[in-house]
Amino acid sequence: MIPPPETTRVASARVACDGAHAGIPAALGHPRVFLEIDERGFVDCGYCDRRFILIGGPADLVGDMTTGADA
């Protein structure tokens, strides 16, 4: 499995992505899409492959490392 180009931790299960990140302005991104994080704890944007991870969800390895919980 190839890792996503960029990962963003978010507090809400519903997110919007327009491709504006890493110095790319929205005008050069893609159409805004609304994405819903499912039971896996993450969702990938179909346009730019950006991954959104729900903070404290099953895919949040950063949260697991900071709280000491096992993955």
N, CA, C and O atoms as a Tripos MOL2 file, in Angstrom:
@<TRIPOS>MOLECULE
protein
  284   283    71     0     0
PROTEIN
NO_CHARGES

@<TRIPOS>ATOM
      1 N           0.8440   -1.1810    0.0000 N.3       1 MET1
      2 CA          0.0000    0.0000    0.0000 C.3       1 MET1
      3 C           0.8910    1.2460    0.0000 C.2       1 MET1
      4 O           1.7900    1.3630    0.8330 O.2       1 MET1
      5 N           0.6520    2.1600   -0.9100 N.am      2 ILE2
      6 CA          1.4010    3.4020   -1.0130 C.3       2 ILE2
      7 C           0.7970    4.4190   -0.0560 C.2       2 ILE2
      8 O          -0.4210    4.6010   -0.0460 O.2       2 ILE2
      9 N           1.6240    5.0920    0.7540 N.am      3 PRO3
     10 CA          1.0730    6.0900    1.6820 C.3       3 PRO3
     11 C           0.4950    7.2830    0.9190 C.2       3 PRO3
     12 O           0.9660    7.6100   -0.1700 O.2       3 PRO3
     13 N          -0.5300    7.9370    1.4900 N.am      4 PRO4
     14 CA         -1.1160    9.1020    0.8220 C.3       4 PRO4
     15 C          -0.1140   10.2480    0.7840 C.2       4 PRO4
     16 O           0.7750   10.3190    1.6320 O.2       4 PRO4
     17 N          -0.2480   11.1580   -0.2040 N.am      5 PRO5
     18 CA          0.6920   12.2690   -0.3260 C.3       5 PRO5
     19 C           0.6760   13.2120    0.8760 C.2       5 PRO5
     20 O           1.7160   13.7660    1.2340 O.2       5 PRO5
     21 N          -0.4720   13.4010    1.4980 N.am      6 GLU6
     22 CA         -0.5670   14.2780    2.6620 C.3       6 GLU6
     23 C          -1.6530   13.7520    3.5790 C.2       6 GLU6
     24 O          -2.7010   13.3010    3.1170 O.2       6 GLU6
     25 N          -1.4040   13.8110    4.8690 N.am      7 THR7
     26 CA         -2.3640   13.3620    5.8700 C.3       7 THR7
     27 C          -2.7090   14.5300    6.7800 C.2       7 THR7
     28 O          -1.8270   15.2590    7.2320 O.2       7 THR7
     29 N          -4.0120   14.7040    7.0450 N.am      8 THR8
     30 CA         -4.4850   15.7740    7.9090 C.3       8 THR8
     31 C          -5.3750   15.1800    8.9860 C.2       8 THR8
     32 O          -6.3290   14.4630    8.6860 O.2       8 THR8
     33 N          -5.0610   15.4820   10.2450 N.am      9 ARG9
     34 CA         -5.8970   15.0480   11.3660 C.3       9 ARG9
     35 C          -6.9960   16.0820   11.5610 C.2       9 ARG9
     36 O          -6.7230   17.2820   11.5990 O.2       9 ARG9
     37 N          -8.2410   15.6200   11.6860 N.am     10 VAL10
     38 CA         -9.3880   16.5160   11.8300 C.3      10 VAL10
     39 C         -10.2420   16.0970   13.0200 C.2      10 VAL10
     40 O         -10.2020   14.9440   13.4500 O.2      10 VAL10
     41 N         -11.0120   17.0400   13.5450 N.am     11 ALA11
     42 CA        -11.8520   16.7820   14.7130 C.3      11 ALA11
     43 C         -13.2760   16.3940   14.3390 C.2      11 ALA11
     44 O         -14.0270   15.9330   15.1990 O.2      11 ALA11
     45 N         -13.6680   16.5680   13.0790 N.am     12 SER12
     46 CA        -15.0270   16.2950   12.6380 C.3      12 SER12
     47 C         -15.0310   15.1590   11.6250 C.2      12 SER12
     48 O         -14.1000   15.0290   10.8300 O.2      12 SER12
     49 N         -16.0840   14.3290   11.6520 N.am     13 ALA13
     50 CA        -16.1810   13.2180   10.7130 C.3      13 ALA13
     51 C         -16.5760   13.6760    9.3090 C.2      13 ALA13
     52 O         -16.4520   12.9060    8.3570 O.2      13 ALA13
     53 N         -17.0410   14.8960    9.1660 N.am     14 ARG14
     54 CA        -17.3970   15.4430    7.8500 C.3      14 ARG14
     55 C         -16.3830   16.5330    7.5120 C.2      14 ARG14
     56 O         -16.2170   17.4910    8.2680 O.2      14 ARG14
     57 N         -15.7110   16.3820    6.3780 N.am     15 VAL15
     58 CA        -14.6810   17.3340    5.9790 C.3      15 VAL15
     59 C         -14.9080   17.7810    4.5430 C.2      15 VAL15
     60 O         -15.5990   17.1140    3.7740 O.2      15 VAL15
     61 N         -14.3180   18.9180    4.1930 N.am     16 ALA16
     62 CA        -14.3560   19.4260    2.8210 C.3      16 ALA16
     63 C         -12.9310   19.5080    2.3070 C.2      16 ALA16
     64 O         -12.0170   19.8530    3.0570 O.2      16 ALA16
     65 N         -12.7340   19.1960    1.0390 N.am     17 CYS17
     66 CA        -11.4170   19.2930    0.4210 C.3      17 CYS17
     67 C         -11.5670   19.9900   -0.9200 C.2      17 CYS17
     68 O         -12.4410   19.6440   -1.7160 O.2      17 CYS17
     69 N         -10.7030   20.9820   -1.1690 N.am     18 ASP18
     70 CA        -10.6960   21.6720   -2.4590 C.3      18 ASP18
     71 C          -9.3090   21.6690   -3.0830 C.2      18 ASP18
     72 O          -9.0590   22.3880   -4.0510 O.2      18 ASP18
     73 N          -8.4170   20.8750   -2.5410 N.am     19 GLY19
     74 CA         -7.0730   20.7510   -3.0870 C.3      19 GLY19
     75 C          -6.1250   21.8380   -2.6370 C.2      19 GLY19
     76 O          -4.9570   21.8270   -3.0270 O.2      19 GLY19
     77 N          -6.5880   22.7850   -1.8220 N.am     20 ALA20
     78 CA         -5.7370   23.8730   -1.3430 C.3      20 ALA20
     79 C          -4.9620   23.4080   -0.1180 C.2      20 ALA20
     80 O          -5.5080   23.3540    0.9840 O.2      20 ALA20
     81 N          -3.7030   23.0760   -0.3090 N.am     21 HIS21
     82 CA         -2.8310   22.6860    0.7890 C.3      21 HIS21
     83 C          -1.3920   22.6590    0.2830 C.2      21 HIS21
     84 O          -1.1490   22.6460   -0.9240 O.2      21 HIS21
     85 N          -0.4650   22.6530    1.1950 N.am     22 ALA22
     86 CA          0.9720   22.5830    0.8620 C.3      22 ALA22
     87 C           1.3760   23.6740   -0.1240 C.2      22 ALA22
     88 O           2.1400   23.4250   -1.0560 O.2      22 ALA22
     89 N           0.8590   24.8830    0.0860 N.am     23 GLY23
     90 CA          1.2380   25.9960   -0.7700 C.3      23 GLY23
     91 C           0.4340   26.1200   -2.0550 C.2      23 GLY23
     92 O           0.6860   27.0280   -2.8480 O.2      23 GLY23
     93 N          -0.5250   25.2330   -2.2810 N.am     24 ILE24
     94 CA         -1.3610   25.2860   -3.4840 C.3      24 ILE24
     95 C          -2.6260   26.0780   -3.1530 C.2      24 ILE24
     96 O          -3.3820   25.6790   -2.2680 O.2      24 ILE24
     97 N          -2.8730   27.2050   -3.8530 N.am     25 PRO25
     98 CA         -4.0940   27.9620   -3.5780 C.3      25 PRO25
     99 C          -5.3280   27.2250   -4.1030 C.2      25 PRO25
    100 O          -5.2240   26.3890   -5.0000 O.2      25 PRO25
    101 N          -6.4910   27.5410   -3.5400 N.am     26 ALA26
    102 CA         -7.7430   26.8830   -3.9430 C.3      26 ALA26
    103 C          -8.0050   27.0260   -5.4380 C.2      26 ALA26
    104 O          -8.5670   26.1220   -6.0560 O.2      26 ALA26
    105 N          -7.6040   28.1550   -6.0270 N.am     27 ALA27
    106 CA         -7.8320   28.3780   -7.4550 C.3      27 ALA27
    107 C          -7.1080   27.3490   -8.3200 C.2      27 ALA27
    108 O          -7.5190   27.1030   -9.4530 O.2      27 ALA27
    109 N          -6.0460   26.7510   -7.8100 N.am     28 LEU28
    110 CA         -5.2920   25.7550   -8.5710 C.3      28 LEU28
    111 C          -5.5640   24.3410   -8.0930 C.2      28 LEU28
    112 O          -4.9330   23.3950   -8.5640 O.2      28 LEU28
    113 N          -6.4920   24.1850   -7.1670 N.am     29 GLY29
    114 CA         -6.8120   22.8830   -6.6030 C.3      29 GLY29
    115 C          -7.8100   22.1190   -7.4620 C.2      29 GLY29
    116 O          -7.5970   21.9510   -8.6630 O.2      29 GLY29
    117 N          -8.8920   21.6570   -6.8560 N.am     30 HIS30
    118 CA         -9.9370   20.9090   -7.5500 C.3      30 HIS30
    119 C         -11.2860   21.3550   -7.0070 C.2      30 HIS30
    120 O         -11.3380   22.0970   -6.0260 O.2      30 HIS30
    121 N         -12.3800   20.9150   -7.6260 N.am     31 PRO31
    122 CA        -13.7040   21.2930   -7.0980 C.3      31 PRO31
    123 C         -13.8400   20.8540   -5.6400 C.2      31 PRO31
    124 O         -13.3490   19.7930   -5.2550 O.2      31 PRO31
    125 N         -14.5050   21.6720   -4.8410 N.am     32 ARG32
    126 CA        -14.6980   21.3360   -3.4260 C.3      32 ARG32
    127 C         -15.6150   20.1200   -3.3200 C.2      32 ARG32
    128 O         -16.6920   20.0790   -3.9140 O.2      32 ARG32
    129 N         -15.1700   19.1470   -2.5610 N.am     33 VAL33
    130 CA        -15.9670   17.9480   -2.2980 C.3      33 VAL33
    131 C         -16.1010   17.7900   -0.7880 C.2      33 VAL33
    132 O         -15.1970   18.1570   -0.0370 O.2      33 VAL33
    133 N         -17.2190   17.2480   -0.3540 N.am     34 PHE34
    134 CA        -17.4580   16.9680    1.0570 C.3      34 PHE34
    135 C         -17.3270   15.4690    1.2540 C.2      34 PHE34
    136 O         -17.9130   14.6770    0.5160 O.2      34 PHE34
    137 N         -16.5560   15.0910    2.2530 N.am     35 LEU35
    138 CA        -16.2380   13.6950    2.5010 C.3      35 LEU35
    139 C         -16.6650   13.3130    3.9130 C.2      35 LEU35
    140 O         -16.6520   14.1510    4.8150 O.2      35 LEU35
    141 N         -17.0380   12.0670    4.1040 N.am     36 GLU36
    142 CA        -17.4750   11.5640    5.4090 C.3      36 GLU36
    143 C         -16.5220   10.4560    5.8500 C.2      36 GLU36
    144 O         -16.3180    9.4790    5.1300 O.2      36 GLU36
    145 N         -15.9480   10.6140    7.0250 N.am     37 ILE37
    146 CA        -15.0490    9.6060    7.5800 C.3      37 ILE37
    147 C         -15.8950    8.4490    8.0950 C.2      37 ILE37
    148 O         -16.8540    8.6540    8.8380 O.2      37 ILE37
    149 N         -15.5340    7.2260    7.6950 N.am     38 ASP38
    150 CA        -16.3270    6.0560    8.0630 C.3      38 ASP38
    151 C         -15.7370    5.3450    9.2890 C.2      38 ASP38
    152 O         -14.9150    5.9160   10.0060 O.2      38 ASP38
    153 N         -16.1580    4.1070    9.5190 N.am     39 GLU39
    154 CA        -15.7560    3.3600   10.7110 C.3      39 GLU39
    155 C         -14.2630    3.0240   10.7340 C.2      39 GLU39
    156 O         -13.7320    2.6650   11.7850 O.2      39 GLU39
    157 N         -13.5830    3.1360    9.5950 N.am     40 ARG40
    158 CA        -12.1340    2.8970    9.5660 C.3      40 ARG40
    159 C         -11.3680    4.0590   10.1940 C.2      40 ARG40
    160 O         -10.2040    3.9070   10.5640 O.2      40 ARG40
    161 N         -12.0210    5.2270   10.3160 N.am     41 GLY41
    162 CA        -11.3950    6.3760   10.9480 C.3      41 GLY41
    163 C         -10.6880    7.3180   10.0020 C.2      41 GLY41
    164 O         -10.0180    8.2510   10.4440 O.2      41 GLY41
    165 N         -10.8260    7.0870    8.6850 N.am     42 PHE42
    166 CA        -10.2040    7.9850    7.7260 C.3      42 PHE42
    167 C         -10.9780    7.9780    6.4120 C.2      42 PHE42
    168 O         -11.8060    7.1010    6.1620 O.2      42 PHE42
    169 N         -10.6880    8.9800    5.5760 N.am     43 VAL43
    170 CA        -11.2450    9.0450    4.2320 C.3      43 VAL43
    171 C         -10.1890    9.6970    3.3390 C.2      43 VAL43
    172 O          -9.4660   10.5920    3.7750 O.2      43 VAL43
    173 N         -10.1060    9.2420    2.0870 N.am     44 ASP44
    174 CA         -9.1730    9.8040    1.1120 C.3      44 ASP44
    175 C          -9.9450   10.6100    0.0850 C.2      44 ASP44
    176 O         -11.0110   10.1920   -0.3680 O.2      44 ASP44
    177 N          -9.4020   11.7760   -0.2870 N.am     45 CYS45
    178 CA        -10.0090   12.5960   -1.3340 C.3      45 CYS45
    179 C          -9.7810   11.9090   -2.6810 C.2      45 CYS45
    180 O          -8.6600   11.5060   -2.9890 O.2      45 CYS45
    181 N         -10.8130   11.7800   -3.4630 N.am     46 GLY46
    182 CA        -10.7200   11.1470   -4.7720 C.3      46 GLY46
    183 C          -9.9740   11.9710   -5.8060 C.2      46 GLY46
    184 O          -9.5240   11.4300   -6.8170 O.2      46 GLY46
    185 N          -9.8330   13.2650   -5.5750 N.am     47 TYR47
    186 CA         -9.1170   14.1310   -6.5070 C.3      47 TYR47
    187 C          -7.6180   14.1860   -6.2130 C.2      47 TYR47
    188 O          -6.8010   13.9290   -7.0980 O.2      47 TYR47
    189 N          -7.2590   14.5180   -4.9830 N.am     48 CYS48
    190 CA         -5.8440   14.7810   -4.6650 C.3      48 CYS48
    191 C          -5.2130   13.7180   -3.7630 C.2      48 CYS48
    192 O          -4.0320   13.8220   -3.4340 O.2      48 CYS48
    193 N          -5.9660   12.7110   -3.3630 N.am     49 ASP49
    194 CA         -5.4970   11.6180   -2.5110 C.3      49 ASP49
    195 C          -5.1140   12.0560   -1.0980 C.2      49 ASP49
    196 O          -4.4890   11.2890   -0.3650 O.2      49 ASP49
    197 N          -5.4770   13.2610   -0.7120 N.am     50 ARG50
    198 CA         -5.2070   13.7180    0.6450 C.3      50 ARG50
    199 C          -6.0220   12.8640    1.6080 C.2      50 ARG50
    200 O          -7.2020   12.6150    1.3650 O.2      50 ARG50
    201 N          -5.4060   12.4130    2.6960 N.am     51 ARG51
    202 CA         -6.0890   11.5670    3.6730 C.3      51 ARG51
    203 C          -6.4610   12.3970    4.8920 C.2      51 ARG51
    204 O          -5.6360   13.1310    5.4370 O.2      51 ARG51
    205 N          -7.7180   12.2700    5.3110 N.am     52 PHE52
    206 CA         -8.2130   12.9320    6.5120 C.3      52 PHE52
    207 C          -8.4310   11.8550    7.5630 C.2      52 PHE52
    208 O          -9.1620   10.8920    7.3350 O.2      52 PHE52
    209 N          -7.7910   12.0240    8.7180 N.am     53 ILE53
    210 CA         -7.8780   11.0520    9.8110 C.3      53 ILE53
    211 C          -8.6000   11.7020   10.9800 C.2      53 ILE53
    212 O          -8.2530   12.8060   11.3990 O.2      53 ILE53
    213 N          -9.6050   11.0120   11.5020 N.am     54 LEU54
    214 CA        -10.3730   11.5140   12.6330 C.3      54 LEU54
    215 C          -9.5470   11.3960   13.9090 C.2      54 LEU54
    216 O          -9.0800   10.3110   14.2540 O.2      54 LEU54
    217 N          -9.3690   12.5130   14.6070 N.am     55 ILE55
    218 CA         -8.6010   12.5280   15.8450 C.3      55 ILE55
    219 C          -9.2770   11.6080   16.8590 C.2      55 ILE55
    220 O         -10.4670   11.7500   17.1380 O.2      55 ILE55
    221 N          -8.5190   10.6750   17.4030 N.am     56 GLY56
    222 CA         -9.0420    9.7260   18.3760 C.3      56 GLY56
    223 C          -9.7140    8.5210   17.7500 C.2      56 GLY56
    224 O         -10.1540    7.6230   18.4680 O.2      56 GLY56
    225 N          -9.8050    8.4780   16.4200 N.am     57 GLY57
    226 CA        -10.4330    7.3590   15.7250 C.3      57 GLY57
    227 C          -9.4730    6.1860   15.5720 C.2      57 GLY57
    228 O          -8.3160    6.2730   15.9850 O.2      57 GLY57
    229 N          -9.9470    5.0850   14.9790 N.am     58 PRO58
    230 CA         -9.1260    3.8800   14.8620 C.3      58 PRO58
    231 C          -7.8700    4.0560   14.0010 C.2      58 PRO58
    232 O          -6.9080    3.3070   14.1710 O.2      58 PRO58
    233 N          -7.8570    5.0140   13.0950 N.am     59 ALA59
    234 CA         -6.6900    5.2240   12.2290 C.3      59 ALA59
    235 C          -5.7330    6.2770   12.7740 C.2      59 ALA59
    236 O          -4.7080    6.5530   12.1500 O.2      59 ALA59
    237 N          -6.0440    6.8680   13.9180 N.am     60 ASP60
    238 CA         -5.2340    7.9550   14.4750 C.3      60 ASP60
    239 C          -4.0600    7.3880   15.2670 C.2      60 ASP60
    240 O          -4.1420    7.2290   16.4850 O.2      60 ASP60
    241 N          -2.9730    7.0860   14.5700 N.am     61 LEU61
    242 CA         -1.7990    6.5250   15.2240 C.3      61 LEU61
    243 C          -1.0890    7.5470   16.0970 C.2      61 LEU61
    244 O          -0.4650    7.1770   17.0920 O.2      61 LEU61
    245 N          -1.1710    8.8310   15.7450 N.am     62 VAL62
    246 CA         -0.5730    9.8760   16.5670 C.3      62 VAL62
    247 C          -1.2490    9.9040   17.9250 C.2      62 VAL62
    248 O          -0.5780   10.0080   18.9520 O.2      62 VAL62
    249 N          -2.5790    9.8120   17.9400 N.am     63 GLY63
    250 CA         -3.3300    9.7810   19.1920 C.3      63 GLY63
    251 C          -2.9760    8.5600   20.0160 C.2      63 GLY63
    252 O          -2.8960    8.6390   21.2420 O.2      63 GLY63
    253 N          -2.7590    7.4160   19.3470 N.am     64 ASP64
    254 CA         -2.3820    6.2050   20.0600 C.3      64 ASP64
    255 C          -1.0160    6.3510   20.7030 C.2      64 ASP64
    256 O          -0.7990    5.8590   21.8100 O.2      64 ASP64
    257 N          -0.0910    7.0220   20.0260 N.am     65 MET65
    258 CA          1.2540    7.1900   20.5630 C.3      65 MET65
    259 C           1.2690    8.1590   21.7360 C.2      65 MET65
    260 O           2.0440    7.9830   22.6760 O.2      65 MET65
    261 N           0.4210    9.1790   21.6900 N.am     66 THR66
    262 CA          0.4380   10.1680   22.7600 C.3      66 THR66
    263 C          -0.3010    9.6870   23.9980 C.2      66 THR66
    264 O           0.0260   10.0960   25.1120 O.2      66 THR66
    265 N          -1.3060    8.8130   23.8140 N.am     67 THR67
    266 CA         -2.0690    8.3510   24.9670 C.3      67 THR67
    267 C          -1.5140    7.0340   25.5160 C.2      67 THR67
    268 O          -1.8590    6.6260   26.6250 O.2      67 THR67
    269 N          -0.6610    6.3780   24.7440 N.am     68 GLY68
    270 CA         -0.0970    5.1100   25.1910 C.3      68 GLY68
    271 C          -0.9790    3.9250   24.8790 C.2      68 GLY68
    272 O          -0.6870    2.8100   25.3130 O.2      68 GLY68
    273 N          -2.0700    4.1400   24.1250 N.am     69 ALA69
    274 CA         -2.9710    3.0350   23.7680 C.3      69 ALA69
    275 C          -2.3030    2.1580   22.7090 C.2      69 ALA69
    276 O          -1.4770    2.6390   21.9320 O.2      69 ALA69
    277 N          -2.6550    0.8930   22.6790 N.am     70 ASP70
    278 CA         -2.1220   -0.0220   21.6680 C.3      70 ASP70
    279 C          -2.8890    0.1440   20.3790 C.2      70 ASP70
    280 O          -4.0990    0.3690   20.3820 O.2      70 ASP70
    281 N          -2.1720    0.0320   19.2770 N.am     71 ALA71
    282 CA         -2.8020    0.1460   17.9410 C.3      71 ALA71
    283 C          -3.4060   -1.1620   17.5200 C.2      71 ALA71
    284 O          -3.9760   -1.2580   16.4330 O.2      71 ALA71
@<TRIPOS>BOND
     1     1     2 1
     2     2     3 1
     3     3     4 2
     4     3     5 am
     5     5     6 1
     6     6     7 1
     7     7     8 2
     8     7     9 am
     9     9    10 1
    10    10    11 1
    11    11    12 2
    12    11    13 am
    13    13    14 1
    14    14    15 1
    15    15    16 2
    16    15    17 am
    17    17    18 1
    18    18    19 1
    19    19    20 2
    20    19    21 am
    21    21    22 1
    22    22    23 1
    23    23    24 2
    24    23    25 am
    25    25    26 1
    26    26    27 1
    27    27    28 2
    28    27    29 am
    29    29    30 1
    30    30    31 1
    31    31    32 2
    32    31    33 am
    33    33    34 1
    34    34    35 1
    35    35    36 2
    36    35    37 am
    37    37    38 1
    38    38    39 1
    39    39    40 2
    40    39    41 am
    41    41    42 1
    42    42    43 1
    43    43    44 2
    44    43    45 am
    45    45    46 1
    46    46    47 1
    47    47    48 2
    48    47    49 am
    49    49    50 1
    50    50    51 1
    51    51    52 2
    52    51    53 am
    53    53    54 1
    54    54    55 1
    55    55    56 2
    56    55    57 am
    57    57    58 1
    58    58    59 1
    59    59    60 2
    60    59    61 am
    61    61    62 1
    62    62    63 1
    63    63    64 2
    64    63    65 am
    65    65    66 1
    66    66    67 1
    67    67    68 2
    68    67    69 am
    69    69    70 1
    70    70    71 1
    71    71    72 2
    72    71    73 am
    73    73    74 1
    74    74    75 1
    75    75    76 2
    76    75    77 am
    77    77    78 1
    78    78    79 1
    79    79    80 2
    80    79    81 am
    81    81    82 1
    82    82    83 1
    83    83    84 2
    84    83    85 am
    85    85    86 1
    86    86    87 1
    87    87    88 2
    88    87    89 am
    89    89    90 1
    90    90    91 1
    91    91    92 2
    92    91    93 am
    93    93    94 1
    94    94    95 1
    95    95    96 2
    96    95    97 am
    97    97    98 1
    98    98    99 1
    99    99   100 2
   100    99   101 am
   101   101   102 1
   102   102   103 1
   103   103   104 2
   104   103   105 am
   105   105   106 1
   106   106   107 1
   107   107   108 2
   108   107   109 am
   109   109   110 1
   110   110   111 1
   111   111   112 2
   112   111   113 am
   113   113   114 1
   114   114   115 1
   115   115   116 2
   116   115   117 am
   117   117   118 1
   118   118   119 1
   119   119   120 2
   120   119   121 am
   121   121   122 1
   122   122   123 1
   123   123   124 2
   124   123   125 am
   125   125   126 1
   126   126   127 1
   127   127   128 2
   128   127   129 am
   129   129   130 1
   130   130   131 1
   131   131   132 2
   132   131   133 am
   133   133   134 1
   134   134   135 1
   135   135   136 2
   136   135   137 am
   137   137   138 1
   138   138   139 1
   139   139   140 2
   140   139   141 am
   141   141   142 1
   142   142   143 1
   143   143   144 2
   144   143   145 am
   145   145   146 1
   146   146   147 1
   147   147   148 2
   148   147   149 am
   149   149   150 1
   150   150   151 1
   151   151   152 2
   152   151   153 am
   153   153   154 1
   154   154   155 1
   155   155   156 2
   156   155   157 am
   157   157   158 1
   158   158   159 1
   159   159   160 2
   160   159   161 am
   161   161   162 1
   162   162   163 1
   163   163   164 2
   164   163   165 am
   165   165   166 1
   166   166   167 1
   167   167   168 2
   168   167   169 am
   169   169   170 1
   170   170   171 1
   171   171   172 2
   172   171   173 am
   173   173   174 1
   174   174   175 1
   175   175   176 2
   176   175   177 am
   177   177   178 1
   178   178   179 1
   179   179   180 2
   180   179   181 am
   181   181   182 1
   182   182   183 1
   183   183   184 2
   184   183   185 am
   185   185   186 1
   186   186   187 1
   187   187   188 2
   188   187   189 am
   189   189   190 1
   190   190   191 1
   191   191   192 2
   192   191   193 am
   193   193   194 1
   194   194   195 1
   195   195   196 2
   196   195   197 am
   197   197   198 1
   198   198   199 1
   199   199   200 2
   200   199   201 am
   201   201   202 1
   202   202   203 1
   203   203   204 2
   204   203   205 am
   205   205   206 1
   206   206   207 1
   207   207   208 2
   208   207   209 am
   209   209   210 1
   210   210   211 1
   211   211   212 2
   212   211   213 am
   213   213   214 1
   214   214   215 1
   215   215   216 2
   216   215   217 am
   217   217   218 1
   218   218   219 1
   219   219   220 2
   220   219   221 am
   221   221   222 1
   222   222   223 1
   223   223   224 2
   224   223   225 am
   225   225   226 1
   226   226   227 1
   227   227   228 2
   228   227   229 am
   229   229   230 1
   230   230   231 1
   231   231   232 2
   232   231   233 am
   233   233   234 1
   234   234   235 1
   235   235   236 2
   236   235   237 am
   237   237   238 1
   238   238   239 1
   239   239   240 2
   240   239   241 am
   241   241   242 1
   242   242   243 1
   243   243   244 2
   244   243   245 am
   245   245   246 1
   246   246   247 1
   247   247   248 2
   248   247   249 am
   249   249   250 1
   250   250   251 1
   251   251   252 2
   252   251   253 am
   253   253   254 1
   254   254   255 1
   255   255   256 2
   256   255   257 am
   257   257   258 1
   258   258   259 1
   259   259   260 2
   260   259   261 am
   261   261   262 1
   262   262   263 1
   263   263   264 2
   264   263   265 am
   265   265   266 1
   266   266   267 1
   267   267   268 2
   268   267   269 am
   269   269   270 1
   270   270   271 1
   271   271   272 2
   272   271   273 am
   273   273   274 1
   274   274   275 1
   275   275   276 2
   276   275   277 am
   277   277   278 1
   278   278   279 1
   279   279   280 2
   280   279   281 am
   281   281   282 1
   282   282   283 1
   283   283   284 2
@<TRIPOS>SUBSTRUCTURE
     1 MET1         2 RESIDUE 1 A MET
     2 ILE2         6 RESIDUE 1 A ILE
     3 PRO3        10 RESIDUE 1 A PRO
     4 PRO4        14 RESIDUE 1 A PRO
     5 PRO5        18 RESIDUE 1 A PRO
     6 GLU6        22 RESIDUE 1 A GLU
     7 THR7        26 RESIDUE 1 A THR
     8 THR8        30 RESIDUE 1 A THR
     9 ARG9        34 RESIDUE 1 A ARG
    10 VAL10       38 RESIDUE 1 A VAL
    11 ALA11       42 RESIDUE 1 A ALA
    12 SER12       46 RESIDUE 1 A SER
    13 ALA13       50 RESIDUE 1 A ALA
    14 ARG14       54 RESIDUE 1 A ARG
    15 VAL15       58 RESIDUE 1 A VAL
    16 ALA16       62 RESIDUE 1 A ALA
    17 CYS17       66 RESIDUE 1 A CYS
    18 ASP18       70 RESIDUE 1 A ASP
    19 GLY19       74 RESIDUE 1 A GLY
    20 ALA20       78 RESIDUE 1 A ALA
    21 HIS21       82 RESIDUE 1 A HIS
    22 ALA22       86 RESIDUE 1 A ALA
    23 GLY23       90 RESIDUE 1 A GLY
    24 ILE24       94 RESIDUE 1 A ILE
    25 PRO25       98 RESIDUE 1 A PRO
    26 ALA26      102 RESIDUE 1 A ALA
    27 ALA27      106 RESIDUE 1 A ALA
    28 LEU28      110 RESIDUE 1 A LEU
    29 GLY29      114 RESIDUE 1 A GLY
    30 HIS30      118 RESIDUE 1 A HIS
    31 PRO31      122 RESIDUE 1 A PRO
    32 ARG32      126 RESIDUE 1 A ARG
    33 VAL33      130 RESIDUE 1 A VAL
    34 PHE34      134 RESIDUE 1 A PHE
    35 LEU35      138 RESIDUE 1 A LEU
    36 GLU36      142 RESIDUE 1 A GLU
    37 ILE37      146 RESIDUE 1 A ILE
    38 ASP38      150 RESIDUE 1 A ASP
    39 GLU39      154 RESIDUE 1 A GLU
    40 ARG40      158 RESIDUE 1 A ARG
    41 GLY41      162 RESIDUE 1 A GLY
    42 PHE42      166 RESIDUE 1 A PHE
    43 VAL43      170 RESIDUE 1 A VAL
    44 ASP44      174 RESIDUE 1 A ASP
    45 CYS45      178 RESIDUE 1 A CYS
    46 GLY46      182 RESIDUE 1 A GLY
    47 TYR47      186 RESIDUE 1 A TYR
    48 CYS48      190 RESIDUE 1 A CYS
    49 ASP49      194 RESIDUE 1 A ASP
    50 ARG50      198 RESIDUE 1 A ARG
    51 ARG51      202 RESIDUE 1 A ARG
    52 PHE52      206 RESIDUE 1 A PHE
    53 ILE53      210 RESIDUE 1 A ILE
    54 LEU54      214 RESIDUE 1 A LEU
    55 ILE55      218 RESIDUE 1 A ILE
    56 GLY56      222 RESIDUE 1 A GLY
    57 GLY57      226 RESIDUE 1 A GLY
    58 PRO58      230 RESIDUE 1 A PRO
    59 ALA59      234 RESIDUE 1 A ALA
    60 ASP60      238 RESIDUE 1 A ASP
    61 LEU61      242 RESIDUE 1 A LEU
    62 VAL62      246 RESIDUE 1 A VAL
    63 GLY63      250 RESIDUE 1 A GLY
    64 ASP64      254 RESIDUE 1 A ASP
    65 MET65      258 RESIDUE 1 A MET
    66 THR66      262 RESIDUE 1 A THR
    67 THR67      266 RESIDUE 1 A THR
    68 GLY68      270 RESIDUE 1 A GLY
    69 ALA69      274 RESIDUE 1 A ALA
    70 ASP70      278 RESIDUE 1 A ASP
    71 ALA71      282 RESIDUE 1 A ALA
